[in-house]
């Protein structure tokens, strides 16, 4: 955790909702989104892929289309 984030949370009288170190629940939402991305957008038969992904712009277009 960044010190600045922790200070901001404290200044706003908010409770942190971040899990403990090495807690499997910390990244559950991110892991779910990445799993969906891999299965829906980046799969070989994905309707979002219109050609080979050769450049960063190709990947960015795929992400935005997805």
PDB file of N, CA, C and O in Angstrom:
ATOM      1  N   UNK A   1       0.855  -1.182   0.000  1.00  0.00           N
ATOM      2  CA  UNK A   1       0.000   0.000   0.000  1.00  0.00           C
ATOM      3  C   UNK A   1       0.889   1.229   0.000  1.00  0.00           C
ATOM      4  O   UNK A   1       1.895   1.300   0.706  1.00  0.00           O
ATOM      5  N   UNK A   2       0.499   2.164  -0.788  1.00  0.00           N
ATOM      6  CA  UNK A   2       1.272   3.395  -0.773  1.00  0.00           C
ATOM      7  C   UNK A   2       0.938   4.180   0.485  1.00  0.00           C
ATOM      8  O   UNK A   2      -0.184   4.142   0.990  1.00  0.00           O
ATOM      9  N   UNK A   3       1.918   4.871   0.959  1.00  0.00           N
ATOM     10  CA  UNK A   3       1.732   5.689   2.160  1.00  0.00           C
ATOM     11  C   UNK A   3       0.706   6.781   1.890  1.00  0.00           C
ATOM     12  O   UNK A   3      -0.134   7.069   2.742  1.00  0.00           O
ATOM     13  N   UNK A   4       0.769   7.385   0.721  1.00  0.00           N
ATOM     14  CA  UNK A   4      -0.167   8.460   0.369  1.00  0.00           C
ATOM     15  C   UNK A   4      -1.615   7.964   0.374  1.00  0.00           C
ATOM     16  O   UNK A   4      -2.502   8.643   0.890  1.00  0.00           O
ATOM     17  N   UNK A   5      -1.854   6.787  -0.196  1.00  0.00           N
ATOM     18  CA  UNK A   5      -3.201   6.226  -0.214  1.00  0.00           C
ATOM     19  C   UNK A   5      -3.695   5.997   1.208  1.00  0.00           C
ATOM     20  O   UNK A   5      -4.834   6.329   1.535  1.00  0.00           O
ATOM     21  N   UNK A   6      -2.849   5.436   2.042  1.00  0.00           N
ATOM     22  CA  UNK A   6      -3.218   5.160   3.433  1.00  0.00           C
ATOM     23  C   UNK A   6      -3.537   6.451   4.174  1.00  0.00           C
ATOM     24  O   UNK A   6      -4.491   6.507   4.950  1.00  0.00           O
ATOM     25  N   UNK A   7      -2.739   7.487   3.937  1.00  0.00           N
ATOM     26  CA  UNK A   7      -2.991   8.779   4.572  1.00  0.00           C
ATOM     27  C   UNK A   7      -4.313   9.372   4.097  1.00  0.00           C
ATOM     28  O   UNK A   7      -5.072   9.913   4.902  1.00  0.00           O
ATOM     29  N   UNK A   8      -4.592   9.278   2.817  1.00  0.00           N
ATOM     30  CA  UNK A   8      -5.834   9.822   2.258  1.00  0.00           C
ATOM     31  C   UNK A   8      -7.046   9.106   2.829  1.00  0.00           C
ATOM     32  O   UNK A   8      -8.040   9.743   3.176  1.00  0.00           O
ATOM     33  N   UNK A   9      -6.967   7.800   2.926  1.00  0.00           N
ATOM     34  CA  UNK A   9      -8.068   7.023   3.519  1.00  0.00           C
ATOM     35  C   UNK A   9      -8.316   7.476   4.950  1.00  0.00           C
ATOM     36  O   UNK A   9      -9.465   7.645   5.358  1.00  0.00           O
ATOM     37  N   UNK A  10      -7.245   7.673   5.715  1.00  0.00           N
ATOM     38  CA  UNK A  10      -7.378   8.101   7.106  1.00  0.00           C
ATOM     39  C   UNK A  10      -7.959   9.516   7.191  1.00  0.00           C
ATOM     40  O   UNK A  10      -8.818   9.780   8.033  1.00  0.00           O
ATOM     41  N   UNK A  11      -7.498  10.424   6.330  1.00  0.00           N
ATOM     42  CA  UNK A  11      -7.989  11.805   6.355  1.00  0.00           C
ATOM     43  C   UNK A  11      -9.469  11.889   6.032  1.00  0.00           C
ATOM     44  O   UNK A  11     -10.161  12.768   6.546  1.00  0.00           O
ATOM     45  N   UNK A  12      -9.961  11.010   5.204  1.00  0.00           N
ATOM     46  CA  UNK A  12     -11.374  11.000   4.828  1.00  0.00           C
ATOM     47  C   UNK A  12     -12.224  10.168   5.785  1.00  0.00           C
ATOM     48  O   UNK A  12     -13.422   9.995   5.563  1.00  0.00           O
ATOM     49  N   UNK A  13     -11.611   9.660   6.837  1.00  0.00           N
ATOM     50  CA  UNK A  13     -12.294   8.825   7.837  1.00  0.00           C
ATOM     51  C   UNK A  13     -12.945   7.605   7.210  1.00  0.00           C
ATOM     52  O   UNK A  13     -14.046   7.205   7.590  1.00  0.00           O
ATOM     53  N   UNK A  14     -12.253   7.023   6.247  1.00  0.00           N
ATOM     54  CA  UNK A  14     -12.742   5.826   5.585  1.00  0.00           C
ATOM     55  C   UNK A  14     -12.014   4.609   6.132  1.00  0.00           C
ATOM     56  O   UNK A  14     -10.874   4.707   6.586  1.00  0.00           O
ATOM     57  N   UNK A  15     -12.670   3.479   6.087  1.00  0.00           N
ATOM     58  CA  UNK A  15     -12.029   2.231   6.473  1.00  0.00           C
ATOM     59  C   UNK A  15     -11.453   1.554   5.243  1.00  0.00           C
ATOM     60  O   UNK A  15     -12.114   1.456   4.209  1.00  0.00           O
ATOM     61  N   UNK A  16     -10.248   1.099   5.356  1.00  0.00           N
ATOM     62  CA  UNK A  16      -9.617   0.419   4.222  1.00  0.00           C
ATOM     63  C   UNK A  16     -10.342  -0.883   3.936  1.00  0.00           C
ATOM     64  O   UNK A  16     -10.740  -1.594   4.858  1.00  0.00           O
ATOM     65  N   UNK A  17     -10.512  -1.193   2.666  1.00  0.00           N
ATOM     66  CA  UNK A  17     -11.170  -2.438   2.304  1.00  0.00           C
ATOM     67  C   UNK A  17     -10.195  -3.393   1.636  1.00  0.00           C
ATOM     68  O   UNK A  17     -10.604  -4.346   0.973  1.00  0.00           O
ATOM     69  N   UNK A  18      -8.931  -3.141   1.807  1.00  0.00           N
ATOM     70  CA  UNK A  18      -7.895  -3.964   1.212  1.00  0.00           C
ATOM     71  C   UNK A  18      -7.586  -5.110   2.181  1.00  0.00           C
ATOM     72  O   UNK A  18      -7.480  -4.891   3.387  1.00  0.00           O
ATOM     73  N   UNK A  19      -7.443  -6.315   1.660  1.00  0.00           N
ATOM     74  CA  UNK A  19      -7.158  -7.481   2.490  1.00  0.00           C
ATOM     75  C   UNK A  19      -5.739  -7.484   3.033  1.00  0.00           C
ATOM     76  O   UNK A  19      -4.973  -6.547   2.807  1.00  0.00           O
ATOM     77  N   UNK A  20      -5.406  -8.515   3.729  1.00  0.00           N
ATOM     78  CA  UNK A  20      -4.073  -8.641   4.303  1.00  0.00           C
ATOM     79  C   UNK A  20      -3.086  -9.115   3.242  1.00  0.00           C
ATOM     80  O   UNK A  20      -3.484  -9.534   2.155  1.00  0.00           O
ATOM     81  N   UNK A  21      -1.816  -9.048   3.560  1.00  0.00           N
ATOM     82  CA  UNK A  21      -0.774  -9.488   2.634  1.00  0.00           C
ATOM     83  C   UNK A  21      -0.966 -10.963   2.335  1.00  0.00           C
ATOM     84  O   UNK A  21      -1.240 -11.752   3.240  1.00  0.00           O
ATOM     85  N   UNK A  22      -0.824 -11.344   1.066  1.00  0.00           N
ATOM     86  CA  UNK A  22      -0.978 -12.707   0.574  1.00  0.00           C
ATOM     87  C   UNK A  22      -2.405 -13.229   0.767  1.00  0.00           C
ATOM     88  O   UNK A  22      -2.623 -14.435   0.874  1.00  0.00           O
ATOM     89  N   UNK A  23      -3.356 -12.325   0.810  1.00  0.00           N
ATOM     90  CA  UNK A  23      -4.754 -12.698   0.936  1.00  0.00           C
ATOM     91  C   UNK A  23      -5.320 -12.937  -0.467  1.00  0.00           C
ATOM     92  O   UNK A  23      -5.237 -12.059  -1.326  1.00  0.00           O
ATOM     93  N   UNK A  24      -5.883 -14.096  -0.697  1.00  0.00           N
ATOM     94  CA  UNK A  24      -6.374 -14.468  -2.020  1.00  0.00           C
ATOM     95  C   UNK A  24      -7.516 -13.578  -2.495  1.00  0.00           C
ATOM     96  O   UNK A  24      -7.772 -13.496  -3.697  1.00  0.00           O
ATOM     97  N   UNK A  25      -8.197 -12.918  -1.586  1.00  0.00           N
ATOM     98  CA  UNK A  25      -9.344 -12.100  -1.967  1.00  0.00           C
ATOM     99  C   UNK A  25      -8.946 -10.725  -2.500  1.00  0.00           C
ATOM    100  O   UNK A  25      -9.776 -10.035  -3.092  1.00  0.00           O
ATOM    101  N   UNK A  26      -7.699 -10.318  -2.303  1.00  0.00           N
ATOM    102  CA  UNK A  26      -7.262  -8.999  -2.753  1.00  0.00           C
ATOM    103  C   UNK A  26      -7.481  -8.796  -4.240  1.00  0.00           C
ATOM    104  O   UNK A  26      -7.950  -7.736  -4.654  1.00  0.00           O
ATOM    105  N   UNK A  27      -7.158  -9.769  -5.036  1.00  0.00           N
ATOM    106  CA  UNK A  27      -7.175  -9.604  -6.478  1.00  0.00           C
ATOM    107  C   UNK A  27      -8.311 -10.358  -7.160  1.00  0.00           C
ATOM    108  O   UNK A  27      -8.267 -10.568  -8.372  1.00  0.00           O
ATOM    109  N   UNK A  28      -9.310 -10.762  -6.417  1.00  0.00           N
ATOM    110  CA  UNK A  28     -10.374 -11.577  -6.988  1.00  0.00           C
ATOM    111  C   UNK A  28     -11.090 -10.876  -8.140  1.00  0.00           C
ATOM    112  O   UNK A  28     -11.345 -11.491  -9.175  1.00  0.00           O
ATOM    113  N   UNK A  29     -11.410  -9.614  -7.973  1.00  0.00           N
ATOM    114  CA  UNK A  29     -12.113  -8.897  -9.045  1.00  0.00           C
ATOM    115  C   UNK A  29     -11.227  -8.747 -10.274  1.00  0.00           C
ATOM    116  O   UNK A  29     -11.680  -8.960 -11.399  1.00  0.00           O
ATOM    117  N   UNK A  30      -9.975  -8.384 -10.065  1.00  0.00           N
ATOM    118  CA  UNK A  30      -9.049  -8.226 -11.194  1.00  0.00           C
ATOM    119  C   UNK A  30      -8.825  -9.556 -11.903  1.00  0.00           C
ATOM    120  O   UNK A  30      -8.781  -9.602 -13.133  1.00  0.00           O
ATOM    121  N   UNK A  31      -8.686 -10.618 -11.152  1.00  0.00           N
ATOM    122  CA  UNK A  31      -8.483 -11.937 -11.750  1.00  0.00           C
ATOM    123  C   UNK A  31      -9.702 -12.354 -12.564  1.00  0.00           C
ATOM    124  O   UNK A  31      -9.559 -12.980 -13.614  1.00  0.00           O
ATOM    125  N   UNK A  32     -10.889 -12.017 -12.094  1.00  0.00           N
ATOM    126  CA  UNK A  32     -12.105 -12.350 -12.825  1.00  0.00           C
ATOM    127  C   UNK A  32     -12.149 -11.612 -14.156  1.00  0.00           C
ATOM    128  O   UNK A  32     -12.457 -12.204 -15.190  1.00  0.00           O
ATOM    129  N   UNK A  33     -11.841 -10.318 -14.126  1.00  0.00           N
ATOM    130  CA  UNK A  33     -11.849  -9.534 -15.357  1.00  0.00           C
ATOM    131  C   UNK A  33     -10.795 -10.053 -16.327  1.00  0.00           C
ATOM    132  O   UNK A  33     -11.060 -10.162 -17.525  1.00  0.00           O
ATOM    133  N   UNK A  34      -9.611 -10.374 -15.830  1.00  0.00           N
ATOM    134  CA  UNK A  34      -8.553 -10.883 -16.713  1.00  0.00           C
ATOM    135  C   UNK A  34      -8.953 -12.232 -17.306  1.00  0.00           C
ATOM    136  O   UNK A  34      -8.662 -12.505 -18.470  1.00  0.00           O
ATOM    137  N   UNK A  35      -9.609 -13.066 -16.528  1.00  0.00           N
ATOM    138  CA  UNK A  35     -10.069 -14.352 -17.037  1.00  0.00           C
ATOM    139  C   UNK A  35     -11.100 -14.177 -18.138  1.00  0.00           C
ATOM    140  O   UNK A  35     -11.051 -14.864 -19.159  1.00  0.00           O
ATOM    141  N   UNK A  36     -12.036 -13.254 -17.927  1.00  0.00           N
ATOM    142  CA  UNK A  36     -13.031 -12.971 -18.958  1.00  0.00           C
ATOM    143  C   UNK A  36     -12.364 -12.412 -20.206  1.00  0.00           C
ATOM    144  O   UNK A  36     -12.723 -12.781 -21.324  1.00  0.00           O
ATOM    145  N   UNK A  37     -11.398 -11.527 -20.019  1.00  0.00           N
ATOM    146  CA  UNK A  37     -10.689 -10.941 -21.156  1.00  0.00           C
ATOM    147  C   UNK A  37     -10.006 -12.028 -21.976  1.00  0.00           C
ATOM    148  O   UNK A  37     -10.114 -12.050 -23.202  1.00  0.00           O
ATOM    149  N   UNK A  38      -9.304 -12.926 -21.294  1.00  0.00           N
ATOM    150  CA  UNK A  38      -8.596 -13.990 -22.009  1.00  0.00           C
ATOM    151  C   UNK A  38      -9.564 -14.903 -22.751  1.00  0.00           C
ATOM    152  O   UNK A  38      -9.283 -15.317 -23.876  1.00  0.00           O
ATOM    153  N   UNK A  39     -10.689 -15.218 -22.141  1.00  0.00           N
ATOM    154  CA  UNK A  39     -11.645 -16.138 -22.761  1.00  0.00           C
ATOM    155  C   UNK A  39     -12.528 -15.489 -23.814  1.00  0.00           C
ATOM    156  O   UNK A  39     -12.899 -16.139 -24.792  1.00  0.00           O
ATOM    157  N   UNK A  40     -12.871 -14.220 -23.632  1.00  0.00           N
ATOM    158  CA  UNK A  40     -13.801 -13.570 -24.548  1.00  0.00           C
ATOM    159  C   UNK A  40     -13.104 -12.753 -25.631  1.00  0.00           C
ATOM    160  O   UNK A  40     -13.507 -12.792 -26.794  1.00  0.00           O
ATOM    161  N   UNK A  41     -12.075 -12.025 -25.263  1.00  0.00           N
ATOM    162  CA  UNK A  41     -11.471 -11.089 -26.217  1.00  0.00           C
ATOM    163  C   UNK A  41     -10.239 -11.650 -26.911  1.00  0.00           C
ATOM    164  O   UNK A  41     -10.075 -11.467 -28.117  1.00  0.00           O
ATOM    165  N   UNK A  42      -9.385 -12.319 -26.180  1.00  0.00           N
ATOM    166  CA  UNK A  42      -8.104 -12.731 -26.745  1.00  0.00           C
ATOM    167  C   UNK A  42      -8.092 -14.173 -27.256  1.00  0.00           C
ATOM    168  O   UNK A  42      -7.062 -14.636 -27.745  1.00  0.00           O
ATOM    169  N   UNK A  43      -9.194 -14.879 -27.156  1.00  0.00           N
ATOM    170  CA  UNK A  43      -9.244 -16.258 -27.647  1.00  0.00           C
ATOM    171  C   UNK A  43      -9.123 -16.287 -29.172  1.00  0.00           C
ATOM    172  O   UNK A  43      -9.460 -15.312 -29.844  1.00  0.00           O
ATOM    173  N   UNK A  44      -8.647 -17.393 -29.707  1.00  0.00           N
ATOM    174  CA  UNK A  44      -8.432 -17.515 -31.153  1.00  0.00           C
ATOM    175  C   UNK A  44      -9.697 -17.255 -31.965  1.00  0.00           C
ATOM    176  O   UNK A  44      -9.627 -16.643 -33.031  1.00  0.00           O
ATOM    177  N   UNK A  45     -10.833 -17.701 -31.486  1.00  0.00           N
ATOM    178  CA  UNK A  45     -12.088 -17.551 -32.230  1.00  0.00           C
ATOM    179  C   UNK A  45     -12.909 -16.346 -31.773  1.00  0.00           C
ATOM    180  O   UNK A  45     -14.118 -16.298 -31.996  1.00  0.00           O
ATOM    181  N   UNK A  46     -12.270 -15.392 -31.146  1.00  0.00           N
ATOM    182  CA  UNK A  46     -12.966 -14.228 -30.618  1.00  0.00           C
ATOM    183  C   UNK A  46     -13.526 -13.350 -31.732  1.00  0.00           C
ATOM    184  O   UNK A  46     -12.831 -13.084 -32.712  1.00  0.00           O
ATOM    185  N   UNK A  47     -14.760 -12.898 -31.599  1.00  0.00           N
ATOM    186  CA  UNK A  47     -15.320 -11.987 -32.603  1.00  0.00           C
ATOM    187  C   UNK A  47     -14.707 -10.583 -32.521  1.00  0.00           C
ATOM    188  O   UNK A  47     -14.922  -9.756 -33.407  1.00  0.00           O
ATOM    189  N   UNK A  48     -13.950 -10.323 -31.463  1.00  0.00           N
ATOM    190  CA  UNK A  48     -13.340  -9.009 -31.289  1.00  0.00           C
ATOM    191  C   UNK A  48     -12.018  -8.871 -32.044  1.00  0.00           C
ATOM    192  O   UNK A  48     -11.553  -7.756 -32.281  1.00  0.00           O
ATOM    193  N   UNK A  49     -11.417  -9.991 -32.420  1.00  0.00           N
ATOM    194  CA  UNK A  49     -10.144  -9.956 -33.139  1.00  0.00           C
ATOM    195  C   UNK A  49     -10.441  -9.889 -34.635  1.00  0.00           C
ATOM    196  O   UNK A  49     -11.090 -10.774 -35.193  1.00  0.00           O
ATOM    197  N   UNK A  50      -9.956  -8.828 -35.271  1.00  0.00           N
ATOM    198  CA  UNK A  50     -10.213  -8.646 -36.693  1.00  0.00           C
ATOM    199  C   UNK A  50      -8.980  -8.939 -37.544  1.00  0.00           C
ATOM    200  O   UNK A  50      -9.046  -8.880 -38.771  1.00  0.00           O
ATOM    201  N   UNK A  51      -7.880  -9.247 -36.914  1.00  0.00           N
ATOM    202  CA  UNK A  51      -6.640  -9.541 -37.620  1.00  0.00           C
ATOM    203  C   UNK A  51      -5.551  -9.846 -36.610  1.00  0.00           C
ATOM    204  O   UNK A  51      -5.820  -9.915 -35.411  1.00  0.00           O
ATOM    205  N   UNK A  52      -4.320 -10.029 -37.080  1.00  0.00           N
ATOM    206  CA  UNK A  52      -3.231 -10.344 -36.158  1.00  0.00           C
ATOM    207  C   UNK A  52      -2.933  -9.176 -35.216  1.00  0.00           C
ATOM    208  O   UNK A  52      -3.018  -8.010 -35.602  1.00  0.00           O
ATOM    209  N   UNK A  53      -2.584  -9.511 -33.986  1.00  0.00           N
ATOM    210  CA  UNK A  53      -2.217  -8.487 -33.004  1.00  0.00           C
ATOM    211  C   UNK A  53      -0.709  -8.276 -33.098  1.00  0.00           C
ATOM    212  O   UNK A  53       0.067  -9.014 -32.491  1.00  0.00           O
ATOM    213  N   UNK A  54      -0.305  -7.276 -33.853  1.00  0.00           N
ATOM    214  CA  UNK A  54       1.111  -7.058 -34.091  1.00  0.00           C
ATOM    215  C   UNK A  54       1.654  -5.813 -33.401  1.00  0.00           C
ATOM    216  O   UNK A  54       2.854  -5.719 -33.141  1.00  0.00           O
ATOM    217  N   UNK A  55       0.785  -4.870 -33.109  1.00  0.00           N
ATOM    218  CA  UNK A  55       1.242  -3.623 -32.502  1.00  0.00           C
ATOM    219  C   UNK A  55       0.438  -3.332 -31.244  1.00  0.00           C
ATOM    220  O   UNK A  55      -0.586  -3.960 -30.976  1.00  0.00           O
ATOM    221  N   UNK A  56       0.923  -2.374 -30.491  1.00  0.00           N
ATOM    222  CA  UNK A  56       0.201  -1.935 -29.299  1.00  0.00           C
ATOM    223  C   UNK A  56      -1.171  -1.387 -29.691  1.00  0.00           C
ATOM    224  O   UNK A  56      -2.150  -1.602 -28.977  1.00  0.00           O
ATOM    225  N   UNK A  57      -1.247  -0.689 -30.806  1.00  0.00           N
ATOM    226  CA  UNK A  57      -2.521  -0.150 -31.271  1.00  0.00           C
ATOM    227  C   UNK A  57      -3.530  -1.260 -31.550  1.00  0.00           C
ATOM    228  O   UNK A  57      -4.723  -1.088 -31.299  1.00  0.00           O
ATOM    229  N   UNK A  58      -3.063  -2.401 -32.068  1.00  0.00           N
ATOM    230  CA  UNK A  58      -3.950  -3.546 -32.310  1.00  0.00           C
ATOM    231  C   UNK A  58      -4.537  -4.057 -30.998  1.00  0.00           C
ATOM    232  O   UNK A  58      -5.727  -4.361 -30.919  1.00  0.00           O
ATOM    233  N   UNK A  59      -3.705  -4.148 -29.983  1.00  0.00           N
ATOM    234  CA  UNK A  59      -4.151  -4.642 -28.677  1.00  0.00           C
ATOM    235  C   UNK A  59      -5.097  -3.628 -28.031  1.00  0.00           C
ATOM    236  O   UNK A  59      -6.108  -4.009 -27.442  1.00  0.00           O
ATOM    237  N   UNK A  60      -4.769  -2.342 -28.141  1.00  0.00           N
ATOM    238  CA  UNK A  60      -5.639  -1.313 -27.571  1.00  0.00           C
ATOM    239  C   UNK A  60      -7.017  -1.336 -28.238  1.00  0.00           C
ATOM    240  O   UNK A  60      -8.032  -1.206 -27.555  1.00  0.00           O
ATOM    241  N   UNK A  61      -7.063  -1.498 -29.549  1.00  0.00           N
ATOM    242  CA  UNK A  61      -8.341  -1.574 -30.262  1.00  0.00           C
ATOM    243  C   UNK A  61      -9.149  -2.781 -29.793  1.00  0.00           C
ATOM    244  O   UNK A  61     -10.359  -2.688 -29.585  1.00  0.00           O
ATOM    245  N   UNK A  62      -8.472  -3.905 -29.632  1.00  0.00           N
ATOM    246  CA  UNK A  62      -9.142  -5.114 -29.141  1.00  0.00           C
ATOM    247  C   UNK A  62      -9.750  -4.871 -27.766  1.00  0.00           C
ATOM    248  O   UNK A  62     -10.895  -5.249 -27.515  1.00  0.00           O
ATOM    249  N   UNK A  63      -8.994  -4.247 -26.881  1.00  0.00           N
ATOM    250  CA  UNK A  63      -9.473  -3.990 -25.519  1.00  0.00           C
ATOM    251  C   UNK A  63     -10.674  -3.063 -25.550  1.00  0.00           C
ATOM    252  O   UNK A  63     -11.674  -3.326 -24.882  1.00  0.00           O
ATOM    253  N   UNK A  64     -10.592  -1.979 -26.316  1.00  0.00           N
ATOM    254  CA  UNK A  64     -11.703  -1.027 -26.358  1.00  0.00           C
ATOM    255  C   UNK A  64     -12.936  -1.619 -27.011  1.00  0.00           C
ATOM    256  O   UNK A  64     -14.056  -1.333 -26.587  1.00  0.00           O
ATOM    257  N   UNK A  65     -12.752  -2.436 -28.033  1.00  0.00           N
ATOM    258  CA  UNK A  65     -13.884  -3.105 -28.674  1.00  0.00           C
ATOM    259  C   UNK A  65     -14.555  -4.091 -27.715  1.00  0.00           C
ATOM    260  O   UNK A  65     -15.780  -4.219 -27.695  1.00  0.00           O
ATOM    261  N   UNK A  66     -13.739  -4.782 -26.926  1.00  0.00           N
ATOM    262  CA  UNK A  66     -14.253  -5.747 -25.970  1.00  0.00           C
ATOM    263  C   UNK A  66     -15.070  -5.043 -24.909  1.00  0.00           C
ATOM    264  O   UNK A  66     -15.594  -5.691 -24.002  1.00  0.00           O
TER     265      UNK A  66
END
